Amino acid sequence: MTTVMTASLSACQQAQRENPLLTESELSFGAIDFNKIETADYLPAFEAAIQQKRENIQKIVDCPDSATFENTILPLEDSGKLLTRVSSVFFALVEADKTPELGKIEEKVQPMLTDLGNEISFNKPLFERIRQVYDKQYDSLTGEDQKLLEETYKNFVRRGALLPDDKMARMKEINLRISELQQQWGNLLPDATNDAVVWVDKKEDLAGLSEADIAQCAKDAESRGGKAPYAIVIVNTTQQAPLASLDNRELRKKVYEASIHRADGTNPKYNTFPIVCEIAKLRAEQAAIMGYPNYAAYSLEKAMAKTPDNVYAFLKNLIQQYAPKADAETKAIEAFAQKTEGKDFQLQPYDRFYYSAKMKKAMLDISDDEVKPYFNVDSVLINGVFYAANRVYGLTFKERTDIPTYHPDMRVFEVFDKDGQSMALFYGDYYRRPSKRGGAWMDAFQEQSRHWNQKPIIFNVCNNAKAPEGKPSLLTWDEVTTMFHEFGHALHGMLSNCEYTSLAGTSVARDFVEMPSQFNESFASIPEVFDHYARHYETGEAMPAELKERMLKSINFQTAYALGENLAATCLDLAWHMLSADAIPTADKAADFETEALRQIGLLNTQIPPRYSTSYFNHVWGGGYAAGYYSYLWTEVLAVNIADVFAKRGALKPETGQDFRDKILSRGNTGDLMQMFTDFTGMQQSDASSLLKARGL
């Protein structure tokens, strides 16, 4: 990362203290020196970086020479290097350790960034130069140069560079308003989720939870103000893990309803529906301006799926096969519950996990509490996630305690390639806290680029419970696979070998980007890997063979639920984004729209609600998955197909890993994504039938 010294930094130069965000880091890899950064540094850093990008764009426009790849496309690629650096640091904290002060800065920064984006997207002289290069040089360029030109040109067109002036002006207004609304969403939803915490006065009300989980409830209560001795924290999904263990049915109901009603206006203070409906309407208008019937059609054009019809054909095939299995699963759980609760007992959604867990215990003699002592977070990371990466890709990891982090819970590792060369930094931030949004994700402080001679600095974020001092932090199987999943994204970033950051790592279509992560989950259950990390936190002994057999058998126990909640959320996302602007419901009708959308697609099932309901569907309203949540199922098919290839060739064979690395993980968005899949698997198209088989359905 080069030192930035331009006329635009005069305000910083005049200051007594040098802004660490605007100077070259002296740390390995150019890592961020969080020890030097103060909250007050962010706004002036954004102002300087934005101004620098404006000046760089103007230099391209003012160039007196005819437009070429070298004087237009490459300078455009380079123009925002500093702004990318500042943004990557700031928004990492906004997502994972947000303070009120950072929130206030975000309110100022987002409009600035949106204005800059509009300026660039609708800069006619700039686009004219890009178009000249595209028309004159596209056929003569090769490889990544040609791909960068193609992506640059098409992205400008998709953002509206060819629109007439009046429509350009309206697109600018829409972009700014959506940015404002997403900022409101980003503030409101975490507050609503934190407020939805369920307070518990008596320990006996927590009967069914393990002592470790009860201790965690006490710790969570203390960290949230201590309104009661115990607190059950609500996480981002509809279902909550304690529902599988809590004996107290009224408390289960309270927890479930706190989850589903967190942001739907049940508490008037927290209602995201007005935001949802306005964003949906604006997206529909965007699509109409660009000549598409709806936002889904507009969004999917650049995805592997290409059209809503292709996505619906894929989903309806799954729904048709899933529905009878889901009904049978529900009847079986209710019948099991009636053995103890009486024949008149009616299973409710807050009962399902509880009786399913008891049924699993009765049929397979297995429970979460029995296996969690073998899933210590540190062992899962070092002896599982890292071990698999070593066996398959030859990577080794050395902890770096000298690299500063934004939170004491984070760990940093230097990553070495199989030839011993240092290749990346990896940060892990695994524990939940009130300042962190829900969910799990991967991102980069610095993306790989040969053009910039830049190595990747990647981080993973999860929301696992951190045990009280002196206690081990133990995981559920779902949390184990989440760590493997997010590290699959990390590998996609760390193993990237591309010329340009715009094409590097995870800069691929949404319905491809989840494939490496979902595929990486498969290593969690491979016997050699499993035996290496599934060790008792006290004795270090591997999980006994008999317990392991029962545990691995249980992975696919009653999996219709997991598929159904995903299908329901996916179809909700599409339903909202298939509407024209005049068909978007008003906020007071949004919940009714959700119900009707699920009914029409055949997924209205009180027993299997969406994984994310409309009012807390962050992927769609706050993230980048609008009309794209189907990607998780779409890429799961790709991942299962790839795992089958690994299994045939040798799942832990370095030769197989190298081939996957060469043909997919290292290539970013430098070629046709389907062709990459074909090059590795030999399959001309993916085989969706493998998904149901892999899920035990």
NUPA-442320 format. One record per residue (C-alpha): x, y, z; residue in one letter. Coordinates in steps of 0.05 Angstrom, whole numbers, m for minus. Layout:
REM NUPA-442320
- X|Y|Z|A
...
This chain:
REM NUPA-442320
- 0|0|0|M
- 34|64|m22|T
- 37|128|18|T
- m15|178|m6|V
- 9|249|m12|M
- m34|294|m56|T
- m60|365|m53|A
- m126|337|m29|S
- m94|317|37|L
- m76|388|58|S
- m123|386|118|A
- m89|324|143|C
- m20|353|131|Q
- m38|413|173|Q
- m59|370|231|A
- m9|356|285|Q
- m21|282|280|R
- m15|242|216|E
- m77|202|198|N
- m57|129|198|P
- m111|111|148|L
- m77|156|97|L
- m6|132|104|T
- 31|69|87|E
- 28|17|142|S
- 95|m8|167|E
- 65|m75|187|L
- 71|m140|149|S
- 29|m142|85|F
- 10|m69|98|G
- m37|m94|152|A
- m81|m43|186|I
- m50|m14|249|D
- m112|m12|293|F
- m69|12|352|N
- m58|78|316|K
- m128|90|288|I
- m176|135|327|E
- m250|142|313|T
- m238|215|293|A
- m192|191|236|D
- m247|160|194|Y
- m286|220|169|L
- m225|261|146|P
- m197|197|115|A
- m261|187|75|F
- m261|260|54|E
- m189|256|30|A
- m198|189|m5|A
- m262|211|m40|I
- m228|275|m63|Q
- m169|236|m89|Q
- m214|189|m128|K
- m251|249|m158|R
- m184|279|m180|E
- m162|213|m210|N
- m227|207|m249|I
- m219|278|m274|Q
- m149|263|m299|K
- m177|206|m341|I
- m231|251|m370|V
- m181|308|m384|D
- m130|262|m418|C
- m118|294|m487|P
- m100|228|m520|D
- m148|180|m552|S
- m177|131|m503|A
- m139|66|m493|T
- m137|10|m443|F
- m73|39|m414|E
- m97|111|m405|N
- m170|97|m387|T
- m186|28|m360|I
- m123|18|m319|L
- m125|87|m287|P
- m199|75|m271|L
- m180|9|m237|E
- m127|47|m196|D
- m168|108|m181|S
- m200|85|m116|G
- m144|46|m83|K
- m141|91|m22|L
- m217|95|m16|L
- m222|19|m18|T
- m172|15|39|R
- m208|65|83|V
- m276|34|67|S
- m254|m37|82|S
- m230|m18|151|V
- m288|27|170|F
- m344|m19|147|F
- m311|m79|179|A
- m320|m44|245|L
- m390|m19|229|V
- m411|m92|218|E
- m372|m125|274|A
- m359|m74|329|D
- m404|m15|318|K
- m405|42|368|T
- m453|102|369|P
- m395|145|345|E
- m383|100|285|L
- m457|102|271|G
- m456|178|268|K
- m397|176|220|I
- m433|125|177|E
- m492|172|171|E
- m446|225|141|K
- m404|177|99|V
- m458|138|63|Q
- m487|198|25|P
- m417|219|6|M
- m403|151|m23|L
- m469|148|m59|T
- m458|217|m89|D
- m389|195|m113|L
- m418|131|m143|G
- m471|172|m180|N
- m418|221|m205|E
- m376|165|m234|I
- m433|121|m261|S
- m465|179|m298|F
- m401|215|m320|N
- m414|219|m395|K
- m343|238|m417|P
- m315|182|m374|L
- m363|131|m403|F
- m350|155|m473|E
- m277|139|m464|R
- m294|71|m436|I
- m340|58|m495|R
- m286|78|m544|Q
- m238|29|m514|V
- m291|m26|m514|Y
- m308|m13|m587|D
- m236|m8|m611|K
- m194|m54|m567|Q
- m239|m109|m540|Y
- m222|m159|m594|D
- m147|m145|m591|S
- m142|m153|m516|L
- m134|m221|m483|T
- m141|m254|m416|G
- m154|m211|m355|E
- m145|m146|m393|D
- m203|m164|m438|Q
- m245|m188|m379|K
- m231|m124|m340|L
- m253|m82|m400|L
- m315|m124|m410|E
- m336|m120|m337|E
- m321|m45|m333|T
- m362|m29|m395|Y
- m421|m73|m377|K
- m424|m49|m305|N
- m429|23|m329|F
- m485|3|m377|V
- m522|m35|m322|R
- m518|26|m276|R
- m550|70|m329|G
- m494|102|m369|A
- m536|98|m433|L
- m598|129|m403|L
- m626|197|m426|P
- m614|256|m379|D
- m682|254|m345|D
- m677|180|m328|K
- m605|188|m306|M
- m627|242|m257|A
- m681|196|m229|R
- m632|139|m221|M
- m586|184|m181|K
- m644|201|m135|E
- m662|128|m127|I
- m590|107|m112|N
- m585|160|m58|L
- m651|142|m26|R
- m636|68|m25|I
- m570|83|8|S
- m606|124|62|E
- m658|68|73|L
- m605|14|78|Q
- m569|56|130|Q
- m634|62|169|Q
- m643|m14|163|W
- m571|m25|187|G
- m585|16|249|N
- m656|m9|264|L
- m649|m84|256|L
- m590|m95|304|P
- m625|m51|356|D
- m689|m91|347|A
- m652|m157|354|T
- m615|m134|416|N
- m680|m108|446|D
- m715|m175|433|A
- m672|m210|486|V
- m715|m253|531|V
- m702|m240|605|W
- m709|m298|654|V
- m714|m289|730|D
- m706|m360|755|K
- m655|m413|739|K
- m708|m467|742|E
- m743|m436|682|D
- m681|m454|642|L
- m688|m528|658|A
- m665|m570|599|G
- m606|m526|583|L
- m537|m551|603|S
- m499|m517|659|E
- m452|m487|608|A
- m512|m457|570|D
- m542|m430|634|I
- m476|m398|652|A
- m476|m367|582|Q
- m546|m339|595|C
- m520|m308|659|A
- m462|m277|622|K
- m507|m251|567|D
- m553|m220|619|A
- m495|m184|652|E
- m467|m158|586|S
- m536|m130|569|R
- m550|m90|632|G
- m573|m144|681|G
- m648|m131|679|K
- m654|m203|704|A
- m605|m257|725|P
- m610|m292|658|Y
- m620|m272|585|A
- m634|m312|522|I
- m604|m273|465|V
- m639|m273|398|I
- m596|m288|337|V
- m608|m270|265|N
- m648|m331|242|T
- m720|m347|258|T
- m706|m409|300|Q
- m664|m402|363|Q
- m617|m457|389|A
- m646|m458|461|P
- m713|m481|433|L
- m684|m550|425|A
- m671|m557|499|S
- m717|m513|540|L
- m768|m555|579|D
- m811|m494|596|N
- m861|m490|539|R
- m884|m419|555|E
- m812|m396|554|L
- m801|m431|487|R
- m862|m394|460|K
- m836|m328|487|K
- m768|m338|455|V
- m798|m358|388|Y
- m845|m299|386|E
- m790|m251|407|A
- m753|m276|346|S
- m807|m272|294|I
- m836|m206|319|H
- m769|m170|332|R
- m778|m119|276|A
- m850|m124|251|D
- m879|m68|293|G
- m905|m112|349|T
- m861|m65|389|N
- m878|1|355|P
- m806|23|366|K
- m781|m29|317|Y
- m816|m35|250|N
- m775|m46|187|T
- m835|m56|141|F
- m836|17|118|P
- m763|11|99|I
- m775|m56|63|V
- m832|m31|22|C
- m797|33|0|E
- m734|m4|m19|I
- m775|m56|m58|A
- m812|0|m95|K
- m748|37|m112|L
- m715|m26|m137|R
- m775|m41|m181|A
- m771|30|m209|E
- m697|21|m223|Q
- m712|m42|m262|A
- m767|m7|m302|A
- m721|51|m319|I
- m670|1|m345|M
- m723|m34|m387|G
- m736|m96|m345|Y
- m804|m121|m322|P
- m781|m127|m249|N
- m719|m124|m206|Y
- m709|m199|m206|A
- m702|m199|m282|A
- m653|m140|m278|Y
- m611|m171|m223|S
- m609|m242|m250|L
- m584|m223|m319|E
- m513|m220|m292|K
- m519|m284|m252|A
- m507|m356|m273|M
- m583|m368|m270|A
- m596|m312|m320|K
- m672|m308|m312|T
- m726|m314|m258|P
- m757|m370|m299|D
- m694|m411|m292|N
- m692|m399|m217|V
- m765|m417|m207|Y
- m757|m480|m248|A
- m700|m500|m202|F
- m739|m483|m139|L
- m805|m514|m159|K
- m770|m580|m174|N
- m741|m579|m103|L
- m807|m559|m72|I
- m844|m615|m107|Q
- m796|m667|m80|Q
- m789|m634|m11|Y
- m862|m622|7|A
- m885|m694|22|P
- m821|m707|62|K
- m833|m645|103|A
- m905|m665|118|D
- m883|m735|138|A
- m829|m705|183|E
- m878|m660|218|T
- m928|m716|230|K
- m874|m760|258|A
- m851|m707|308|I
- m922|m692|330|E
- m937|m766|339|A
- m874|m773|380|F
- m893|m714|424|A
- m964|m742|434|Q
- m934|m804|467|K
- m916|m761|527|T
- m962|m701|520|E
- m1027|m736|501|G
- m1064|m749|436|K
- m1094|m679|434|D
- m1026|m645|435|F
- m1015|m600|375|Q
- m944|m586|354|L
- m927|m512|349|Q
- m867|m481|313|P
- m834|m467|381|Y
- m842|m541|398|D
- m812|m571|336|R
- m738|m567|354|F
- m751|m591|425|Y
- m788|m654|406|Y
- m744|m666|346|S
- m684|m666|393|A
- m718|m714|440|K
- m738|m758|381|M
- m666|m758|357|K
- m643|m777|426|K
- m693|m834|429|A
- m679|m860|359|M
- m604|m847|352|L
- m584|m838|425|D
- m551|m771|411|I
- m558|m699|435|S
- m520|m633|427|D
- m498|m634|499|D
- m465|m701|488|E
- m423|m678|429|V
- m409|m605|445|K
- m351|m621|493|P
- m314|m647|431|Y
- m325|m583|392|F
- m281|m532|426|N
- m277|m470|381|V
- m201|m468|383|D
- m194|m541|364|S
- m245|m534|308|V
- m205|m476|280|L
- m134|m503|287|I
- m144|m578|284|N
- m203|m576|236|G
- m209|m516|190|V
- m134|m504|184|F
- m117|m578|183|Y
- m163|m591|124|A
- m132|m532|87|A
- m63|m560|100|N
- m81|m630|76|R
- m117|m607|14|V
- m79|m544|m7|Y
- m13|m550|32|G
- m25|m486|71|L
- 5|m474|140|T
- m14|m423|192|F
- 28|m385|243|K
- m7|m342|295|E
- 16|m269|295|R
- 5|m237|364|T
- 43|m175|340|D
- m11|m154|289|I
- m62|m106|321|P
- m137|m121|315|T
- m201|m81|324|Y
- m223|m125|383|H
- m186|m166|435|P
- m224|m230|416|D
- m194|m231|347|M
- m136|m276|326|R
- m88|m265|268|V
- m51|m318|229|F
- 1|m312|174|E
- m14|m361|118|V
- 43|m397|82|F
- 37|m434|16|D
- 62|m505|7|K
- 129|m479|m18|D
- 138|m440|47|G
- 124|m372|16|Q
- 83|m323|58|S
- 19|m311|20|M
- m36|m280|64|A
- m59|m256|131|L
- m122|m286|162|F
- m162|m255|219|Y
- m215|m293|259|G
- m269|m257|299|D
- m313|m313|325|Y
- m352|m289|386|Y
- m417|m251|390|R
- m426|m184|425|R
- m480|m130|425|P
- m439|m86|378|S
- m437|m140|324|K
- m492|m153|274|R
- m520|m223|270|G
- m496|m277|223|G
- m429|m298|197|A
- m388|m271|139|W
- m321|m264|104|M
- m290|m200|79|D
- m222|m170|63|A
- m181|m113|90|F
- m140|m120|27|Q
- m154|m161|m36|E
- m102|m198|m77|Q
- m74|m163|m138|S
- m13|m176|m181|R
- m23|m108|m213|H
- m15|m75|m145|W
- 35|m127|m119|N
- m15|m137|m63|Q
- m26|m199|m20|K
- m94|m214|10|P
- m113|m196|82|I
- m177|m235|96|I
- m223|m240|156|F
- m279|m285|180|N
- m333|m263|229|V
- m381|m309|267|C
- m429|m302|326|N
- m411|m360|371|N
- m424|m352|446|A
- m360|m337|485|K
- m360|m378|549|A
- m350|m344|616|P
- m278|m337|639|E
- m246|m404|653|G
- m298|m443|614|K
- m289|m472|544|P
- m326|m442|485|S
- m362|m502|456|L
- m399|m505|390|L
- m460|m540|361|T
- m450|m580|297|W
- m484|m523|259|D
- m433|m474|286|E
- m376|m521|268|V
- m399|m524|195|T
- m408|m449|195|T
- m334|m440|212|M
- m315|m487|155|F
- m364|m449|109|H
- m336|m380|122|E
- m265|m406|114|F
- m285|m432|45|G
- m298|m359|27|H
- m231|m341|60|A
- m195|m393|16|L
- m228|m363|m46|H
- m197|m296|m25|G
- m129|m322|m1|M
- m116|m369|m60|L
- m134|m317|m111|S
- m82|m306|m165|N
- m109|m250|m208|C
- m81|m187|m240|E
- m136|m139|m217|Y
- m174|m132|m152|T
- m238|m120|m191|S
- m235|m192|m215|L
- m199|m224|m156|A
- m223|m273|m103|G
- m297|m270|m87|T
- m313|m218|m141|S
- m359|m267|m176|V
- m434|m276|m187|A
- m476|m287|m125|R
- m498|m355|m149|D
- m425|m377|m154|F
- m393|m343|m94|V
- m426|m389|m43|E
- m400|m451|m78|M
- m329|m453|m48|P
- m357|m440|21|S
- m411|m493|17|Q
- m362|m542|m12|F
- m312|m529|45|N
- m366|m551|94|E
- m357|m622|67|S
- m289|m628|100|F
- m320|m621|170|A
- m347|m693|167|S
- m290|m727|130|I
- m265|m779|181|P
- m192|m759|182|E
- m209|m685|191|V
- m265|m699|241|F
- m220|m743|284|D
- m167|m689|284|H
- m210|m634|314|Y
- m267|m669|350|A
- m229|m677|416|R
- m254|m670|487|H
- m238|m602|514|Y
- m213|m630|581|E
- m178|m695|562|T
- m158|m681|490|G
- m184|m750|472|E
- m216|m760|404|A
- m290|m771|402|M
- m302|m846|414|P
- m317|m885|350|A
- m386|m906|375|E
- m406|m834|392|L
- m377|m809|326|K
- m418|m860|287|E
- m482|m838|322|R
- m465|m765|313|M
- m450|m770|239|L
- m513|m810|228|K
- m552|m755|262|S
- m528|m700|214|I
- m583|m717|164|N
- m637|m730|217|F
- m701|m694|198|Q
- m668|m648|148|T
- m732|m628|112|A
- m738|m570|160|Y
- m671|m539|140|A
- m687|m544|66|L
- m758|m518|77|G
- m737|m456|116|E
- m686|m440|62|N
- m737|m450|6|L
- m787|m406|41|A
- m738|m349|51|A
- m714|m356|m21|T
- m784|m352|m49|C
- m800|m292|m5|L
- m740|m255|m33|D
- m762|m270|m104|L
- m835|m253|m91|A
- m816|m183|m68|W
- m771|m172|m128|H
- m818|m199|m181|M
- m867|m142|m167|L
- m874|m79|m209|S
- m869|m14|m170|A
- m945|m3|m169|D
- m956|m73|m140|A
- m912|m64|m79|I
- m956|m69|m17|P
- m960|m15|35|T
- m923|m26|101|A
- m986|m46|138|D
- m999|m100|86|K
- m928|m127|82|A
- m940|m185|130|A
- m1002|m205|90|D
- m962|m204|26|F
- m911|m251|58|E
- m966|m300|77|T
- m998|m299|9|E
- m931|m306|m28|A
- m915|m368|12|L
- m985|m396|1|R
- m980|m388|m74|Q
- m914|m423|m80|I
- m936|m480|m34|G
- m892|m463|25|L
- m940|m433|75|L
- m926|m479|133|N
- m931|m454|205|T
- m886|m512|225|Q
- m830|m491|177|I
- m828|m415|175|P
- m777|m379|131|P
- m706|m378|157|R
- m712|m303|152|Y
- m779|m269|152|S
- m787|m205|111|T
- m779|m157|170|S
- m710|m185|190|Y
- m683|m210|123|F
- m616|m175|125|N
- m587|m211|64|H
- m640|m179|21|V
- m654|m110|50|W
- m587|m94|82|G
- m539|m139|43|G
- m525|m154|m29|G
- m572|m214|m40|Y
- m634|m179|m68|A
- m666|m230|m115|A
- m605|m273|m100|G
- m618|m312|m36|Y
- m632|m373|m81|Y
- m557|m373|m90|S
- m547|m415|m28|Y
- m588|m472|m57|L
- m562|m462|m127|W
- m489|m464|m105|T
- m502|m521|m57|E
- m516|m563|m119|V
- m450|m541|m149|L
- m415|m555|m83|A
- m444|m625|m77|V
- m424|m641|m148|N
- m353|m617|m133|I
- m351|m656|m68|A
- m370|m718|m107|D
- m310|m706|m153|V
- m265|m698|m93|F
- m291|m762|m62|A
- m278|m801|m127|K
- m208|m773|m135|R
- m189|m773|m62|G
- m219|m719|m17|A
- m154|m702|18|L
- m107|m714|m40|K
- m63|m653|m54|P
- m68|m666|m129|E
- m144|m658|m125|T
- m138|m595|m83|G
- m87|m565|m131|Q
- m132|m579|m191|D
- m191|m545|m155|F
- m145|m487|m137|R
- m119|m479|m208|D
- m186|m484|m243|K
- m232|m447|m194|I
- m205|m418|m128|L
- m147|m379|m158|S
- m185|m351|m217|R
- m235|m303|m187|G
- m279|m274|m241|N
- m228|m279|m297|T
- m268|m328|m340|G
- m336|m359|m352|D
- m359|m388|m285|L
- m397|m446|m314|M
- m336|m464|m356|Q
- m293|m464|m293|M
- m343|m513|m261|F
- m340|m557|m324|T
- m264|m554|m328|D
- m259|m583|m258|F
- m317|m632|m256|T
- m323|m651|m329|G
- m398|m638|m323|M
- m431|m594|m376|Q
- m485|m575|m326|Q
- m497|m585|m252|S
- m538|m644|m225|D
- m591|m619|m177|A
- m612|m689|m157|S
- m548|m694|m116|S
- m572|m640|m68|L
- m630|m680|m39|L
- m587|m742|m34|K
- m533|m703|4|A
- m585|m677|52|R
- m611|m746|66|G
- m676|m733|30|L
